[in-house]
C-alpha cells in the first residue's frame, strides 16, 4: 500500500542579533577578510593594472685567459695560422703556429657600490711574415 503526502509545512527559523553583538562583529570580519586580503596581495605584488614591465640585469663577465685562435688564409687545406694558450695544442701546430701579442682589458663602471665589467676588449696582433 502506497502512502501519499497530504500536507507539508516547511520550518523556517530566523536568528536576529543587534549591530553591537558578537555575531555582527564576526560577520563584518569575515566579509572584510573576503575582499581586503586579495586586493592587498594584488597591490603588493605590483601586478594589478600592470601595463608594461621591464627587467635588466648586469651580467658577471670573467675572462679566464684561455684562447684558441685559428685564422684561415684560404680555402686550401693546410693554409691557416693558429695559436692557443694550451701548450699541447701549440705543439701540434708546427709551422702554422704564430705567437701573437695579446692585450686584454676590461672597462669597469660603478654600479650600486660594486664594480662590474661593462665590456671586455681583447686585441690580438699576429706576425704574418713567412706565411705557410
C-alpha positions in Angstrom: 0.0 0.0 0.0 1.5 3.4 -1.0 1.5 6.4 1.3 0.6 9.8 0.0 1.6 13.1 1.4 -1.4 15.1 2.2 0.1 18.2 3.8 3.6 19.6 4.5 4.8 22.8 6.0 8.5 23.9 5.9 10.0 25.1 9.1 11.6 28.5 8.8 13.7 29.9 11.6 15.3 33.3 11.7 18.0 34.4 14.0 18.4 38.1 14.8 21.1 40.0 16.6 21.8 43.6 17.2 24.6 45.6 15.4 26.8 45.6 18.5 26.8 41.8 19.0 29.5 39.2 18.6 27.6 37.7 15.6 27.5 41.0 13.8 31.2 41.6 14.5 32.0 38.1 13.2 30.0 38.7 10.0 31.8 42.0 9.5 35.3 40.5 10.0 34.5 37.5 7.6 33.2 39.9 4.9 36.3 42.1 5.3 38.6 39.1 5.0 36.9 38.0 1.9 37.6 41.2 -0.1 40.6 43.1 1.5 43.4 40.5 1.6 43.2 39.6 -2.2 43.3 43.3 -3.0 46.4 43.8 -0.8 48.1 40.8 -2.3 47.5 42.1 -5.8 48.6 45.6 -4.9 51.8 44.5 -3.2 52.8 42.2 -6.0 52.8 45.1 -8.4 50.8 43.0 -10.9 47.5 44.8 -10.5 46.8 47.0 -13.5 50.3 46.4 -14.9 50.6 47.8 -18.4 54.3 47.5 -19.1 57.3 46.0 -17.3 61.0 45.5 -18.0 63.8 43.9 -16.1 67.6 44.5 -16.5 70.4 42.6 -15.1 74.2 43.3 -15.2 76.0 40.1 -16.2 79.1 38.9 -14.5 81.9 38.6 -17.1 85.2 37.0 -16.3 88.0 36.3 -18.9 89.6 33.0 -18.0 92.7 33.7 -20.1 92.0 30.6 -22.3 92.1 31.2 -26.0 92.1 29.1 -29.1 92.7 31.1 -32.3 92.7 29.8 -35.9 92.8 32.1 -38.9 92.1 30.6 -42.3 94.3 32.0 -45.0 92.5 30.4 -47.9 90.1 27.5 -48.7 93.1 25.3 -49.4 93.7 22.7 -46.6 96.8 23.5 -44.5 96.7 27.3 -45.1 96.0 28.7 -41.7 97.6 30.4 -38.7 96.9 29.3 -35.2 97.8 30.0 -31.6 96.4 28.9 -28.2 97.0 29.2 -24.5 97.1 25.4 -24.4 100.7 24.2 -24.8 99.7 20.8 -26.2 97.7 22.4 -29.0 100.6 24.7 -29.8 103.0 21.7 -30.1 100.7 20.1 -32.7 100.6 23.1 -35.0 104.2 23.0 -36.2 104.8 25.7 -38.9 101.3 27.1 -38.7 101.9 28.3 -35.1 102.3 32.1 -34.7 102.9 33.7 -31.3 100.8 36.9 -31.1 100.9 40.0 -28.9 97.7 39.8 -26.9 96.3 42.7 -25.0 93.2 42.1 -22.8 91.5 44.9 -21.0 88.2 45.3 -19.1 86.5 48.6 -18.5 84.7 48.9 -15.2 81.7 51.0 -14.2 80.5 51.8 -10.7 77.0 50.5 -10.2 75.3 50.3 -6.8 78.7 50.5 -4.9 80.0 47.4 -6.8 82.4 47.2 -9.7 81.0 45.4 -12.8 82.7 44.8 -16.1 80.8 46.8 -18.6 82.6 45.2 -21.6 85.9 43.4 -22.3 88.3 44.1 -25.0 90.8 41.6 -26.5 93.4 42.8 -29.1 95.5 40.2 -30.9 98.4 41.1 -33.2 99.7 38.2 -35.3 103.0 38.3 -37.1 102.3 37.3 -40.7 105.9 37.1 -42.0 106.8 33.9 -43.9 103.3 32.6 -44.3 103.0 28.8 -45.0 
